C-alpha cells in the first residue's frame, strides 16, 4: 500500500465518507470541501495518522496548506517519514 492509499483510508474512515472516500484523488480538496472536516475531525485525522505511521506531529507543523488537498496531506506525511 502507498502513503496515498493509507491516508485516503484514514480520511475515509475518520470522516465516515463512505463511497465518497473511494473518489478521493491527490488533487481532491479537503479544507472546505467536506462538512465532516471540522476542527475536531482535523484532530482525529492527525491522531489517526500519527498512530498509523508511528510519528508525532507538533502543533507548529500544522497549517492550512497541509489540508488544501489530499496530495498536500500525503506530501506532509511523506516528509515526516523521510
C-alpha positions in Angstrom: 0.0 0.0 0.0 1.2 3.5 -0.7 1.1 6.5 1.6 -1.7 7.9 -0.6 -3.7 4.7 -0.1 -3.1 4.8 3.7 -4.0 8.5 4.0 -7.1 8.0 1.9 -8.2 5.1 4.0 -7.6 7.2 7.2 -9.6 10.1 5.8 -12.5 8.0 4.6 -12.7 6.1 7.9 -12.2 9.0 10.3 -14.7 11.3 8.4 -17.0 8.4 7.6 -17.1 9.4 3.9 -18.5 6.0 2.6 -18.2 5.8 -1.2 -17.1 9.5 -1.3 -13.9 8.3 0.2 -13.3 6.0 -2.8 -13.4 9.0 -5.1 -10.6 10.9 -3.3 -7.7 11.7 -5.6 -4.4 13.6 -4.9 -5.9 16.8 -6.2 -9.2 16.4 -4.2 -9.7 19.5 -2.0 -10.1 18.9 1.7 -10.5 22.1 3.6 -14.0 23.5 3.0 -14.9 20.5 0.8 -16.3 18.3 3.5 -18.7 19.4 6.2 -17.3 16.5 8.2 -13.8 18.1 8.3 -14.3 20.4 11.3 -11.7 21.2 13.9 -12.5 18.1 16.0 -12.2 15.9 12.9 -8.9 17.5 12.0 -7.5 16.5 15.4 -8.9 12.9 14.9 -7.3 12.7 11.4 -4.0 13.9 12.7 -4.1 11.5 15.7 -5.0 8.6 13.4 -2.1 9.5 11.0 0.3 9.6 14.0 -0.9 6.2 15.3 -0.8 4.6 11.8 2.6 5.8 10.7 4.2 5.9 14.1 5.4 9.6 14.4 4.4 12.7 16.3 3.1 15.9 14.7 4.0 19.0 16.5 1.5 21.9 16.7 3.8 24.3 14.9 3.9 21.9 11.9 0.2 22.2 11.2 -1.0 24.9 8.8 -3.9 25.4 6.3 -1.8 24.4 3.3 -1.5 20.8 4.6 -5.3 20.4 4.4 -5.8 22.1 1.0 -5.7 18.8 -0.9 -5.3 15.1 -0.2 -2.0 15.3 -2.1 -0.7 18.1 0.3 -1.6 15.9 3.3 0.2 12.9 1.7 3.2 15.0 0.9 3.3 16.2 4.6 3.1 12.5 5.8 5.9 11.5 3.3 8.1 14.4 4.6 7.6 13.1 8.2 8.5 9.5 7.1 11.7 10.7 5.3 
